[in-house]
Amino acid sequence: MSVALTDLPAQLSTTLVEKQHQLIDTAKNRFDDAVVRYDAWFLVFVAVLLALGFVLVAGAAIWCLTQAGGRKFTGGMTWKNGFSLWIECR
């Protein structure tokens, strides 16, 4: 296969463009894989927080009904100057 000197820049340009597209596709695939991996950890973290919240509320309700003699419980939380949580039996 013979290549003329005038065709060489066009062939190199085509090869470089193809290589550039391959590198861009590789970078996109790696970024997508990283996003999926970290989104999964975020979902696990949110699930753990929800489970802890449920355990806290269920424990307070059980304690209130069995130990404190109350018929219901109430409470709340605030974010003023930090985190505050209170639970009360009535």
VMD Tcl script that draws the C-alpha trace (Angstrom):
set ca {
  {0.00 0.00 0.00}
  {1.53 3.24 -1.07}
  {0.58 6.54 0.46}
  {1.17 9.84 -1.20}
  {2.69 12.58 0.89}
  {-0.34 14.78 0.25}
  {-2.69 12.12 1.69}
  {-0.70 11.64 4.90}
  {-2.15 14.62 6.86}
  {-5.72 13.54 6.04}
  {-5.03 9.96 7.19}
  {-3.35 11.13 10.38}
  {-6.21 13.52 11.05}
  {-8.76 10.72 10.64}
  {-6.76 8.44 12.95}
  {-6.45 11.16 15.59}
  {-10.16 11.94 15.45}
  {-11.03 8.25 15.88}
  {-8.62 7.98 18.81}
  {-10.12 11.12 20.37}
  {-13.64 9.66 20.10}
  {-12.44 6.42 21.71}
  {-10.88 8.34 24.61}
  {-14.03 10.41 25.10}
  {-16.21 7.28 25.09}
  {-13.90 5.60 27.60}
  {-14.04 8.65 29.88}
  {-17.84 8.78 29.66}
  {-18.13 5.09 30.51}
  {-15.84 5.42 33.52}
  {-17.75 8.47 34.76}
  {-21.10 6.65 34.37}
  {-19.75 3.64 36.29}
  {-18.55 5.90 39.12}
  {-21.91 7.70 39.31}
  {-23.79 4.41 39.54}
  {-21.42 3.12 42.22}
  {-21.75 6.22 44.42}
  {-25.51 6.47 43.88}
  {-25.83 2.96 45.26}
  {-23.93 3.95 48.42}
  {-26.17 6.99 48.79}
  {-29.26 4.78 48.62}
  {-27.82 2.43 51.24}
  {-27.05 5.41 53.50}
  {-30.61 6.76 53.17}
  {-32.06 3.31 53.86}
  {-29.97 3.00 57.04}
  {-31.10 6.45 58.22}
  {-34.75 5.56 57.61}
  {-34.34 2.27 59.47}
  {-32.74 4.04 62.45}
  {-35.56 6.58 62.53}
  {-38.16 3.82 62.44}
  {-36.43 1.94 65.27}
  {-36.30 5.12 67.38}
  {-40.00 5.90 66.91}
  {-41.09 2.28 67.40}
  {-38.96 1.99 70.54}
  {-40.42 5.21 71.97}
  {-43.96 4.02 71.27}
  {-43.37 0.64 72.89}
  {-41.68 2.19 75.93}
  {-44.47 4.75 76.32}
  {-47.23 2.13 76.16}
  {-45.57 -0.42 78.43}
  {-43.47 1.50 80.99}
  {-44.80 5.03 81.26}
  {-48.48 4.12 81.34}
  {-49.30 6.54 78.58}
  {-51.76 5.96 75.82}
  {-49.93 7.89 73.15}
  {-46.68 9.70 72.65}
  {-45.73 12.91 70.96}
  {-42.52 14.69 70.23}
  {-40.62 16.73 67.75}
  {-37.27 17.90 66.56}
  {-35.61 21.21 65.81}
  {-32.54 22.34 63.92}
  {-31.98 25.62 65.82}
  {-28.34 25.88 66.90}
  {-27.88 22.16 66.37}
  {-30.11 19.13 66.49}
  {-32.70 18.62 69.21}
  {-35.16 15.73 69.57}
  {-37.76 15.22 72.27}
  {-40.35 12.51 72.89}
  {-43.10 12.74 75.47}
  {-45.76 10.31 76.75}
  {-49.30 11.52 77.47}
}
mol new
graphics top color blue
foreach p $ca { graphics top sphere $p radius 0.5 }
foreach p [lrange $ca 0 end-1] q [lrange $ca 1 end] { graphics top cylinder $p $q radius 0.2 }
display resetview
